[in-house]
Amino acid sequence: MKFKVTGEWNGEPFNRVIEAENINDCYDHWMLWAQIAHADVTNIR
């Protein structure tokens, strides 16, 4: 499935479409990359 994800990455707004198995997989994807990059992800939807 494709998910449209919006939020802020280190204070910069982002708007992306990613493929994931479900909404939890989608969220986990963003949190994993944020942890790897030592980034602050906020307002993720």
URTATA-V475275 format. One record per residue. N is the residue number from 1. RES is the residue in one letter. SS is DSSP state (H for helix, E for strand, C for the rest). Layout:
# URTATA-V475275
n = {N;N}
res = {RES;RES}
ss = {SS;SS}
This chain:
# URTATA-V475275
n = {1;2;3;4;5;6;7;8;9;10;11;12;13;14;15;16;17;18;19;20;21;22;23;24;25;26;27;28;29;30;31;32;33;34;35;36;37;38;39;40;41;42;43;44;45}
res = {M;K;F;K;V;T;G;E;W;N;G;E;P;F;N;R;V;I;E;A;E;N;I;N;D;C;Y;D;H;W;M;L;W;A;Q;I;A;H;A;D;V;T;N;I;R}
ss = {C;E;E;E;E;E;E;E;E;C;C;E;E;E;E;E;E;E;E;C;C;C;H;H;H;H;H;H;H;H;H;H;H;H;H;H;H;C;C;C;E;E;C;C;C}
